[in-house]
């Protein structure tokens, strides 16, 4: 009974967090991002009226910085809450996120999907999205890789997902002993709370694979 109560409490906390995250993401997308774009447009207009070559070059640099900031804010907004998840589905949401991820980190994400995509509840879809997101961010931070692969395998009553990279890898046992990569524990807990499972395997100089299985 205590385990069940603990799972319910964890689920409630995560759902409460997701609601607050959604609010912040909408503010970033509809407020801050729009304001930044207005500033970017204004900088472009000012450049046309500047004659001094040094000032013109400086304005161009500022516009480039502003453009990059807009991309980062958009990525952050999608990281916080992917609007396409409820409207277009899990794979479309991940593909949309991956485009922003690639433009930000320069890491190409290849998608594969076999079988017929099934409808998954928003709660389960969000859990899978968060785990894939965490795995991709870890690749950008630690893997020293130039590409990653996300593979979906749809079955009648379940879906399996693998996120792979071919980077420098690590010793999983050593990492767990040292309490590094706390995101690994969070990924596993998220999947357990929706009835699924998550496993991380890695080998130094070979790469890392995050494997998700989820009943649907």
N, C-alpha and C positions, 0 to 999 in steps of 0.2 A: 504493500500500500504506500509506503514511504517513497519507493522508487517512482510509482505512478504520480504521486503528488509532486515529486521533484521535477518530473518531466513536464507536468502541467504548468508549474511555476516558471520553468525555463521557457516554455512555449509562450506564455503570457508576456514575459519580459521581452522576448524577441519580437512578438507582434507589436508591443508598445513602442519598441525602438524603431521598427519599420514605419510606423505611422509618423513618428517625429522626423525620421529620415526623409520620408516622402514630402513632408511639408518644406523641409530645407531645400530639397532638390528642386521643387517647383519654384521656390523663391530664387534660386540660382538661375534656373532656366528662363523664367518669365521676367525677372527683375534685373539682377546683376548682369547676366549675359546680354540682355537687350541694351542696357546702358553702355556696356563695353563696346558693343557693335556700333552704337551711335557715335561714340568717341573715335572709333576706328574710321568710320565714314568721314567724320569731321577732319581728322588728320589728313586723309587723302585729299580732301578739298583744299586744305591749307597749303599742301605741297605745291599745288598748281599755281599759287600766288607768290611763292617764295623765289626770289631771284638769286640770293646769295648761295653759292654752291655748297658751302659748308653747312649752312642752316638747312638747306634742302636735303643734304645727305643725313643730317641729324634727324630731321622729321621722318625721313624714310625708315631709319633705324627704329624710331619710336613706333611707327606704324607696324613694322615687322614684329616688334615685341608685343604690341597690342593684339595682333593676329594670333600669335602663339598663346597669349594669355586667354583669348577667347576659346581656343581649342582645348586648353587645359580645363577651363571652367565647364565646357560642354562635357568633357570626359568625366569630370568630377560629378556633374549632375547625373549622368547616366550610371556612374558607379553607385551613386547614392540610391537612385530609384529609376529603373528602366521603364519608361511609359509604354514602350512597345510590347512589354511582357504580357499585359492583359489584352492588348488590341490585336497583336500579330502572332503571339505565341513565343515559346521558349527559344527555338532555334533562330527565329528572326531577331529577337532581342539580343541574343549573343552575337549574331553576325553584325548587327548595328554597333554594339559595343566594341567588337573586334576592330572595326574600321577606325574608330576613334583611338583605340589602343595602339594600332599600327602607326597612325599618323603622329601619335605622341611619343612612342618608344622606339619606333622603327623596327619592330618585330612583326614579321608576317605570320598571320594565323590562318592555317589551312583547315577547312571544314569538310567532314565526311559524315553522311547520314545514310544508313541503310535500314530498310524496312519502312513501314508506314507510320508517320508521325501521329502520336495519339494526343488527345486533349488531357492535360494535367491540371489539377487544381492550382489556384494562384499560390497557395501556401507551399506546395511542393515545387512548383516552378521557381518561386523565389529562392527556395533553399538550394536548388540546383544552380541557379544563376549565381548566387553568392559564392558557392564552392568553386565554380568555374572562374569567377572573377578573382577570388583569392589565389587560385592556382596560377592564373595568368600574371597577376601582379608579382607573385613570387618569382616567376620566370624573369620578369623585367628587372627585379631587384638582385637576384642571386645567380641565375643560371648562366649568364654570359652567353646567351643563345641568340641567333638571328631569326629563327622561326620556331613556331609551335604548331601542334596539331590538336584539333578537337574532334573526336570521333563519337557519333551517336549510333547506337545499335538498338533499334526498336523491335521488341518482341510482343507477343499477344498480351501479356500481363505485366510486363516490366520494360524498363529501359536501362541500358548500360552506357555510360559516358567515360571516355578516357581523354585526359589532357596530357599531352606528351611534349617534352622538349629534348633536344639533343645537346644540352649544355654540359657544364662541368660536373653536375651531380653532387651527391654528398653521401655520407654514411648515416643512414636513418637511425640506427641504434645509438650512435654517438650524439646525434642531434637531440634525440628524445631524452637521453641521460642528462644533457646539459640544459634542458628546458628551453632550447632555442626553437624558433619557428612555432610560436604559440598559435599561429594561424592554422597549423595542422590539426591541433586539438579542436579548434573551433569548427573546422570543416567537418570533422568526424561527428561532432555533437549535433551540428545542424542536420546532417543526414539521418542520424539516429532518431531525432525528434519527429521526423516525417516518415519513419518506418524504413529508411534506407540504410546504406552503408557506404563508407568511404575509406579507401586504403591508399597509402602513399608508398611507392617503391622507388628506389634510386640507387645508382651506382656511380662512384667517382669516375669522371672522364667519359661517361656513357650517356647519362641523362636521368630525367625524373619522369615518373608517370603517376598521375592521380586518377584512380579508378573509382567510379561511382556506380552503385546499383540501386534502383528504386522501383518498387512495385507500383503499378498504376491500375 
